[in-house]
Amino acid sequence: MKFEELLEKVRKAAGKADVSDKDFLAVQVNITGNEGGVFYVEVKDHKVTVEPYEYNDRNCAVTMSMENFNKLLDGKLDPVLAFTLGKLKVDGDTGKALEFSKLIR
């Protein structure tokens, strides 16, 4: 899967998410590997934005391989297990990273 395809997949998942109870969440996602890249997911004013840029004022940054992030999106990889096994790294607020994983699943 190419990075652009992953970005579109995240946009679709985020577009279906219920964010009516979320005021603000900003997570940068770093995808490692040859097809990797950086994007962010922001929830602000009960709307979700997904853009292929770094986000400086983020709650946290999540780093994963393309394969593992796809598994997370598809519900085939538990985020807590991925974190425990070192397949998911979090820089910043781990609680916000967990909120993010629920948002995109």
C-alpha positions in Angstrom: 0.0 0.0 0.0 1.2 3.5 -0.8 1.2 6.3 1.7 -1.5 8.2 -0.3 -3.7 5.2 -0.1 -3.2 4.9 3.6 -4.0 8.5 4.0 -7.3 8.1 2.1 -8.1 5.0 4.3 -7.6 7.0 7.4 -9.7 9.9 6.1 -12.6 7.4 5.4 -12.3 5.9 8.9 -12.1 9.3 10.6 -15.1 10.5 8.6 -17.2 7.8 10.1 -16.1 8.5 13.6 -18.4 10.0 16.2 -16.6 13.0 17.6 -19.6 14.7 19.1 -18.1 14.3 22.6 -14.5 15.4 21.7 -13.4 19.0 21.9 -9.8 18.7 20.8 -7.4 15.9 19.9 -4.3 16.3 17.7 -2.2 13.2 16.9 0.7 13.1 14.5 1.3 9.7 12.8 4.7 8.7 11.7 4.7 5.7 9.3 8.1 4.0 9.0 9.5 2.1 6.1 10.0 2.7 2.3 6.4 3.7 1.8 6.3 5.8 5.0 5.4 9.3 5.6 3.9 11.7 8.2 0.3 12.9 8.7 -1.9 14.3 11.4 -5.4 13.7 12.6 -7.0 16.6 14.4 -10.4 16.8 16.1 -11.5 20.4 16.7 -14.9 21.8 17.1 -16.4 18.3 16.6 -14.8 18.0 13.1 -12.1 15.7 12.0 -9.2 16.8 9.7 -6.6 14.5 8.3 -3.6 16.1 6.5 -0.2 15.0 5.3 1.8 17.4 7.4 3.6 17.4 10.8 1.7 18.9 13.7 3.8 20.9 16.2 1.1 21.5 18.9 0.0 17.9 19.1 -1.1 15.9 22.1 1.1 13.0 21.0 2.9 11.4 18.1 2.4 7.7 17.2 5.1 5.8 15.2 4.3 2.5 13.5 5.1 0.5 10.3 2.7 0.7 7.4 1.8 -3.0 8.0 1.0 -2.6 11.6 -0.9 0.6 11.2 -3.1 -1.1 8.6 -3.8 -3.9 11.0 -4.7 -1.3 13.7 -7.1 0.4 11.2 -8.7 -3.0 10.3 -9.1 -4.0 13.9 -6.7 -6.8 13.6 -4.1 -5.3 16.1 -5.0 -4.2 19.6 -3.3 -0.8 20.3 -2.4 -1.7 23.9 -0.9 -5.0 22.7 1.0 -3.2 19.9 2.4 -0.7 22.4 3.4 -3.5 24.8 5.2 -5.4 22.1 6.9 -2.3 20.8 5.0 -2.3 17.5 3.6 1.1 18.3 5.6 3.9 19.9 4.0 7.0 21.5 5.7 10.3 22.2 3.5 12.4 24.4 0.2 11.6 26.1 -0.5 7.9 25.8 -4.1 8.4 26.9 -4.7 10.6 23.8 -3.0 8.0 21.7 -5.6 5.5 23.0 -8.4 7.9 22.2 -7.0 8.2 18.7 -6.9 4.5 18.2 -10.6 4.2 19.2 -11.4 7.1 16.8 -10.0 5.5 13.7 -11.3 1.9 14.3 
